[in-house]
Amino acid sequence: MKKIWTIIITLIAVAATGGLLTACGGTTTGEGARTESFTWWIPAGVDSSYYDSYEKNPVVEYLASQKWEGDNQEEVYIDLSFLVPVSGSELNNIVTLISTGEYPDIMDIQYYLRAGSVSDLYDQGIALDLTYYVENYMPNYLAYLETRPDLAQTAVNYVDGEARYLMIYGYGEGVEMWGGWEYRRDWIVKYGENPTTHQPFVGGFDDEGVWTDDVVFPSGYTIPYYISDWEWMLQIFEDAIDAENIIGGYPMSMNYPGYFGTGDLVCSFGGGAPAWYKDGDTIKFGATGEGFRTYLKCVSQWYANGWIDQAFTEHTSEIFYQIDQTKVFQGKVGVWWGTQGSLENKMDISDGEPNSPTNGYTNGIMVCGARQPINDIYGDESEKGVTPFAMYQFSSEGSPTIVTDKAKDKDLVALFTMMDYLYGEEGSLLKTFGLNAEQVQTVQNEFMSSQGLTDGVYSVVNVEGVDKYLYAEPLIGNTPLKNAACGLRLVGLSQQQNIISVNTPTWDRSLNEWIVYTNTGFFPSSFTGQLSATDSVNYAKLESNVNDFLQRNVPAFVMGSKDPNSDADWIAFLAALNKYHPETNTQMLQTLLDHLNG
């Protein structure tokens, strides 16, 4: 166990001063209050350069400094310690903990649900029934669910036909995307021309670092809107790579199986995803559909044109938003799935001096975000003009958390009172942003001091009668620092819809392009979490087998050894895939959806 776990168990020190507690070394109970300790498994901490254990998170320390009403209306301090797995071993770690009985009081089980079900944990006596505590001590949680009946529908599990709360979900409103499709707009300005007038484009950064240009795509839009716009853009990128004599570059990056399992780009050809997804009130399996075949017709043509990385299958160890990062950050790629960290000119490493060795392929780079394109070229009318609805995108639903039988004799009233606070107005701000100026004075947190955040992480600005929130200067554009300052790993409600933007107009436009279409096709974990223990195991096994099959066989269609335009090749692919009986999961999920819809 010790070899595969980084188990962080450090007690938060608290001492009474002026009626409040301040974290300082040792554990002290305040007058008239006692301390209840809980251990909590979370899938990840934060960058260790900020602090080495999650107990030092400023929100955690603040919560530990407060008194919560517990059993018999006693005042209780809650001391949290955290167990954090080694990165990459999350599923193995949580399964090992549960199988050995060494699990903690509280567990984020998003990873466990890939292999098991909460119903099974409940049947084993591991997961507690939380219904009494939710209904009596979580009014903020229930009030939020009343505003979101779609989420309330799956916030419960059915035990012997009765709706019970077995998990607590984190939720979020207005959460921005951290990544999506990105492309080099500077190359379009430099090497493209107006598709109507055939005049060269003009654009660049002004003296204040704001980008403007007169780019227009063949569709007439100023952004890539259709597949035809992408093909026009990819040809420009090929021309740019040739013109700049870039060795090893390519117009577009591709995930190693030949598709994105999240549905990105696949969704352009009929709206859905490559595996199981929800289309309204109907469950579908995408890989055997004409939409996926049409997707393959498109990307196989792009590969034959030399527009897709010819060695994409070699990147098997790279996650979809970090494919061939070396070449991306060297400026050798035109389109890729990336993060906010590479938008605009963030990858420009030039020093501005003529003939400097740092003036490479990223000199003057301008990276913009792109929406999922709509197909207007390939397939028949059923695959054209369909709005994408199944792609990677943040959901309002966050990770589910259980409380285990290890905590059954502890003060759960105090615990759930504290949890519910994080769904209320004040607590959700704490969860979303971190400490304000007043709260910083309550807890002299080392991290806040070291990062120059002694006046808090945000201020409130009233704009036309609405309170909006402005991040402190050190956090602007620094997502890792934001994550370290807030209660990211805790339950609660994140509300980011009223954050004041200090970004450039082009930056905000990139973020908006990533959410212009709404993902309604993917199942939240609360949906598949409704499956019985047996169904959950069977579902996961079949899903794994199908994914393995697709990852082995789809690259052949992209690279040309099999032809998606050939009926014989496609029929053979379907025959082999259908041996796994993917319709079993389709029927299982449809039955569940019908049950939830009543």
ZAGU-852925 format. One record per residue (C-alpha): x, y, z; residue in three letters. Coordinates in steps of 0.5 Angstrom, whole numbers, plus 500, padded with zeros to 3 digits. Example, Ala and Ser with C-alpha at 12.3 -4.5 7.8 and 13.67 -1.06 7.14 Angstrom:
<atoms>
525491516ALA 527498514SER 
</atoms>
This chain:
<atoms>
500500500MET 506505502LYS 509504495LYS 503506491ILE 500512496TRP 502518498THR 498519504ILE 498526507ILE 495526514ILE 497532517THR 492535522LEU 491543522ILE 493547528ALA 488551531VAL 488556537ALA 483560540ALA 484568539THR 479573540GLY 473568539GLY 476565532LEU 481560531LEU 488561527THR 492555524ALA 499555528CYS 502548530GLY 498543534GLY 491542535THR 487546540THR 480546542THR 476552543GLY 473554549GLU 466550549GLY 468547543ALA 471540541ARG 474538535THR 472532530GLU 477529525SER 475526518PHE 480523513THR 478525506TRP 480522499TRP 481526493ILE 484525487PRO 489530486ALA 492536490GLY 495542487VAL 502544484ASP 507542490SER 510549489SER 504552492TYR 504547498TYR 505540500ASP 499538503SER 492540502TYR 491541509GLU 495547508LYS 489550503ASN 487556505PRO 479554504VAL 481548508VAL 484552514GLU 479557514TYR 473552515LEU 477549520ALA 477555524SER 470556524GLN 465553529LYS 459548526TRP 453546530GLU 453539531GLY 450533535ASP 445536541ASN 447543538GLN 454543541GLU 459547537GLU 464543534VAL 471544530TYR 472540524ILE 479538522ASP 480535515LEU 486531513SER 487528506PHE 489522502LEU 492524495VAL 494518490PRO 500518486VAL 498521479SER 496516474GLY 494511480SER 487514482GLU 483508480LEU 488503482ASN 489506489ASN 481507491ILE 480500489VAL 486498493THR 483502499LEU 476499499ILE 478492498SER 483492503THR 478496508GLY 483502509GLU 479507506TYR 478514510PRO 471517512ASP 470521506ILE 471519499MET 471523492ASP 469517488ILE 469519481GLN 474514479TYR 471509483TYR 465509478LEU 469507472ARG 470500475ALA 464499480GLY 457503483SER 455506489VAL 450501490SER 455496491ASP 458500496LEU 452501500TYR 450494499ASP 457492502GLN 456497508GLY 461502506ILE 457508503ALA 452510508LEU 445513507ASP 446520507LEU 438522506THR 437524513TYR 443529514TYR 441532507VAL 434533508GLU 435535515ASN 442539515TYR 443541508MET 438546506PRO 442550501ASN 444544497TYR 437542496LEU 435549495ALA 440549489TYR 437542486LEU 430545486GLU 433550481THR 436545477ARG 430539476PRO 435536471ASP 440535476LEU 436533482ALA 433527478GLN 440524478THR 442526485ALA 439520488VAL 439513488ASN 434508488TYR 434503494VAL 429498494ASP 425503489GLY 426509494GLU 430515492ALA 436516497ARG 442520497TYR 448516497LEU 452521494MET 453529495ILE 455532488TYR 459538487GLY 456543482TYR 458549478GLY 454555474GLU 458559469GLY 464555469VAL 469557463GLU 472552459MET 480551460TRP 481548453GLY 478546446GLY 480547439TRP 486552437GLU 489554431TYR 494559429ARG 491565426ARG 497569425ASP 499564419TRP 492565416ILE 494573416VAL 501571413LYS 499566408TYR 492566407GLY 488571402GLU 481573402ASN 477568399PRO 473573395THR 477579393THR 484575393HIS 487580397GLN 492579402PRO 490579410PHE 492585414VAL 493584422GLY 497583428GLY 498586435PHE 498593436ASP 502597441ASP 498595447GLU 498588445GLY 491587442VAL 490583436TRP 486585430THR 485583423ASP 481583417ASP 481575416VAL 474572413VAL 473565412PHE 470562406PRO 463561409SER 463569410GLY 464568418TYR 470571421THR 471565425ILE 472557422PRO 465555422TYR 464549417TYR 468543415ILE 470547409SER 473553413ASP 477548416TRP 479545410GLU 481552407TRP 485553413MET 489547413LEU 491548406GLN 494555409ILE 497551414PHE 501547409GLU 503552405ASP 506556412ALA 510550414ILE 513549407ASP 514557406ALA 518557413GLU 521550412ASN 519547418ILE 522540419ILE 517535422GLY 511540422GLY 504538420TYR 497542419PRO 493538425MET 494534431SER 490528432MET 489523438ASN 492517437TYR 486512436PRO 484516430GLY 479520434TYR 477523440PHE 473519445GLY 470525448THR 466526441GLY 470532439ASP 470533431LEU 466527431VAL 460530433CYS 461535427SER 458529423PHE 451528426GLY 452531432GLY 454525437GLY 460522440ALA 464515438PRO 461511443ALA 454511447TRP 451518448TYR 444521449LYS 440524443ASP 434527447GLY 431521450ASP 434516446THR 441513447ILE 445511441LYS 452508440PHE 456512435GLY 461508432ALA 456503428THR 453510425GLY 453513419GLU 456519422GLY 462516425PHE 463513418ARG 462520415THR 467523420TYR 472517418LEU 471519410LYS 473526412CYS 479525416VAL 482519412SER 482525406GLN 485530411TRP 491524412TYR 492523405ALA 492530404ASN 498531409GLY 494535413TRP 494530419ILE 500528423ASP 503522419GLN 505519426ALA 499520430PHE 499513432THR 505514436GLU 503518441HIS 499513445THR 502515452SER 499523451GLU 492525453ILE 488529448PHE 490536450TYR 497534451GLN 499531444ILE 506532441ASP 507538446GLN 514539444THR 512541436LYS 506545438VAL 510549443PHE 515550438GLN 510553433GLY 510547428LYS 503545428VAL 497549425GLY 491546429VAL 491542436TRP 486541442TRP 490545447GLY 489549453THR 488557455GLN 496556457GLY 497557449SER 492562447LEU 494568444GLU 501570444ASN 503566450LYS 507561446MET 512567443ASP 519566446ILE 522571441SER 526577445ASP 524582439GLY 531582437GLU 533581430PRO 536575428ASN 536572435SER 536565436PRO 530565440THR 526568434ASN 523561431GLY 517559429TYR 513562435THR 515569433ASN 509573432GLY 504567434ILE 497568435MET 493562437VAL 485563437CYS 480558440GLY 475554435ALA 468552436ARG 466545433GLN 466545426PRO 459543422ILE 460539416ASN 458542410ASP 461537405ILE 461530407TYR 456524407GLY 449525406ASP 444531408GLU 443527415SER 450528417GLU 450535414LYS 448542418GLY 447538424VAL 449542431THR 454539435PRO 452536442PHE 457531444ALA 464534446MET 468535451TYR 465540456GLN 465542463PHE 458540466SER 454543472SER 455537475GLU 462536479GLY 465530482SER 460525487PRO 463524494THR 461519499ILE 461518507VAL 463511509THR 462507515ASP 468509518LYS 465516520ALA 458513522LYS 460514530ASP 463521528LYS 459528529ASP 456527522LEU 451533523VAL 457538524ALA 460535518LEU 454536513PHE 453543516THR 460545514MET 459541507MET 452545506ASP 455552508TYR 459551501LEU 453551497TYR 450557500GLY 452565498GLU 458566503GLU 460559502GLY 460558495SER 464564494LEU 469561498LEU 469555494LYS 469558488THR 475564489PHE 478563496GLY 479568502LEU 476575502ASN 480580505ALA 476579512GLU 477572512GLN 485572511VAL 485576517GLN 481570521THR 487565518VAL 494567517GLN 495562512ASN 502561509GLU 500560502PHE 496567502MET 502571505SER 507568500SER 503569494GLN 502577496GLY 494575497LEU 494578504THR 488583501ASP 484576499GLY 483573492VAL 478577490TYR 474584491SER 466585490VAL 465591484VAL 457593484ASN 456593476VAL 449596475GLU 446593481GLY 449587480VAL 455584485ASP 461582480LYS 468579482TYR 474581480LEU 480577481TYR 486580485ALA 492581480GLU 497575482PRO 491571480LEU 489574473ILE 491569467GLY 494564472ASN 489558473THR 494554477PRO 494559482LEU 487560482LYS 486553483ASN 491553489ALA 487559492ALA 480556492CYS 476550495GLY 477546488LEU 477539491ARG 472540496LEU 464539495VAL 460545494GLY 457550489LEU 462554484SER 459560481GLN 463564476GLN 458567472GLN 459574475ASN 467574474ILE 469581471ILE 473579465SER 480583464VAL 482579458ASN 483582451THR 476581447PRO 480576442THR 481572449TRP 474572451ASP 472570444ARG 476564444SER 473562451LEU 466563448ASN 468559442GLU 469553446TRP 462553449ILE 458556443VAL 455549443TYR 452546449THR 454538450ASN 448535452THR 450528449GLY 454525455PHE 452522461PHE 454525467PRO 457520473SER 450521476SER 446518471PHE 451511470THR 451511477GLY 444509478GLN 446503475LEU 445496479SER 452493482ALA 451488477THR 449492471ASP 455497473SER 460492472VAL 457489466ASN 457496463TYR 464498464ALA 467491462LYS 463492455LEU 465499454GLU 473497456SER 472492450ASN 469496445VAL 474502447ASN 480497446ASP 477495439PHE 476502436LEU 483504438GLN 486498435ARG 482498428ASN 480506427VAL 487508425PRO 487503419ALA 481507416PHE 484514418VAL 491512415MET 488508408GLY 490501409SER 482500410LYS 477505406ASP 471508410PRO 468509403ASN 468502401SER 462498403ASP 466491404ALA 471494409ASP 465498413TRP 461492413ILE 467488416ALA 468493421PHE 461493423LEU 461485423ALA 467485428ALA 465490432LEU 458488433ASN 461481436LYS 461485442TYR 454486442HIS 454494444PRO 447494443GLU 447491450THR 449497453ASN 445501449THR 439498452GLN 441498459MET 442505458LEU 435506455GLN 432503460THR 435507465LEU 433513462LEU 426511461ASP 425510468HIS 428516470LEU 424520465ASN 418517469GLY 
</atoms>
